[in-house]
Amino acid sequence: MLPLSQEDKELINQLNRHPDIKDRMKSIISIANNDGDGIVTADEAESRVIEEVRRMGNEVLTGWAESRVEKAGEALPSEEKTVRSGKKKICWHSTFGEIDVIEQEYRQPGKRFRPFSESAGITCRGCSLPLQRVVTDFGADHSFGRVPGKLKEHYGITLSLDDPVFLPCKVFKNSVQLGNLF
């Protein structure tokens, strides 16, 4: 066995800091090596890889968000009047599913703010721009009523028509019905 290069050592250290991503990579490599997971057909292998990549995408986005939460708090100016006022859960929808993190909330006289949410450009229960584009594309190809089923089929995401991502669809539909589109 060859000695590990510095690059290999750095990769191992990074994977050890993210054990969930490390486990996901091991699972993907296991599929590539055909390590006896009962996968017989190419369709089964492809389905397993898609599911593993979806999970890894969710884990990567969650890790990114957790890291940004810490950095957003560190980047605050050290004003005497800025105090921590508690922690809040924030979740949003992405093409990899729902992402949840706990972020620190701060307050100044007359103002509460959440630096991570503001710097990351997300809102609680909101949807990422890539997911909004997917919804729009599916809605353009089919009726918007079928979009939740298409999201489940193609992305493994469960959303209802009551989720905020569908609000623009409802506004458009109401405008067309009322004749206010143009």
N, C-alpha and C positions, 0 to 999 in steps of 0.2 A: 504494500500500500504506500502510495506517495505521501510525503509530508504535506501538511496543510499550508497553503499560501496565506499571506496576510489577508488577502481578499476573502478567502474561505473562512478564516477565523472571525473576520468582521461580520460576515453573513451569519455564522453560527451565533455570535453574540447578539445580533439583531433579532434572530429567531427566538433566542432564549428570553429576550425581553418581551416577546409577544407569543406566549405559549399556545394561544388559540390559533394563531396563524401558522405556527410550526406544526401543530397537529393536523391542520387542514392540508398543508403541503405534504405531509407524510401520507395522508389519505389519497391525495392526487397521485403521488408517486407509486403508491400501492396499486392503483388502478392501471397506471402505465406499465408496471412490472407484471401485471396479471397475477397478483399474489393470492389467488384462491378465494376471492370474494364472491364466488358464484356467478360472476359475469361471464356469459357465454356469447351473446350476440353483440354486434357493433352498436345496435340501438340501445342495449342495456348499458354498455360502456359510455356511450355519449350522454345518456340521461344522467348517469352517476357523475360524470365530469361536470355537466351543467349545474347540477345541484351543489356540488362541492365549490365550484367557482362562485355561485350565488352566495353561499354561506361565507366564503372568504371575503367577498366584496362587502358584505355586511360587517364582518369583523374588522376589516381594514378601515371602513368609514367610522365605525364606533371607536377604534383606536385613535384615528385622526382627531375625532371630536374630543375625546378625553384629553389628548395632548393639547389641543387648542384651548380647552377650558382652562387648563393650568397656565398656559402662556398668556391668555387674555387677562387673567387676574394679576399676573406679574407685571403686565404692561400698563397698569393703571398709574396715573400720577399719584404721588404720595401726598395728597391733600389731607389736612387734618379733619376736614368735614366729611370725608368719604369713609363710610363704615359698612361692614358686612351686615346684611340683614337676613340672612338665611340662605338655604339652598333650595333650588327648584329643579324639577325634572322637566326636561324638554325632549320632545320626540318629533320627528318629521319623517315623511315618506320619501323613499328613494327607489330607484330601479332594483336595488338589492334588498328591499323590504324596509321595515320601520327601524329607525336608528334612535336609540334612547341614551341620554347622558344626564348626569346631575351637574348643574352649573351653579356657581355662586352668584347670589344677587347682592347688589350694593345699593346704598342710598346716600344721597346728599340732601340737604334741606330742600324739601318740596319735590324731590325727584328720586325715583327708583330706576335702576338700570341693570342690565345683564350683558356684560361685555362680550361674552362668547356669542350669544345670539346676534348681537349687533354686528360684530366683526365677521361672523360666518355668513351673514345674510340669510338667516333662517328664522322661521316663526314656528311656534308650537303647533303641531298637527298640520303644518304646511307640507308642500311637496317640492322636491328638487326640480330644477329646470329640465334635466333629462327625462324625469318621469312625466312632467307636463307635456313634453314633446311626444312621448310615447302615447299618452292619452289622446292627444290631438290627432296623431297619425291613425290610431285605431278608430277614433270617432269619425275621421274623414272617410275611412274605408267601410265602416259599419255604423249602425245606429249607436248613439252613446249609451243606450241601455244595455248593449252587449259588451261594452268596454270592460266592466269588472271581470267578466268571464274570460275575456281575451288576456287581461293582465294576469289572471291566475294561470291560464294555460301557458303563456309565453314567458312569464317572469316569476311565477310562483308567489305573486303578491295578492293579498286579499284586501280589496277596498270596496266600499259600498258607494252607491250614487250620492249618499249624503256627505261624503268626505269633501273637504275644501277644494281638492283638485278639480272637482266637477262643477264648481260654481260658475266659471266662465261658460261652460256648456249650457247651464240652465239659463244664464242671462241671454246667450245667443238664441236659444230655443224660444224664450219668452219674447224677445225682440221680433223674431220671425213671426210668431203667432199674433203679435199685436200690430204687425206691419210697420214697426219702427226701425227696421234694419237700415234703410237708406233714406 
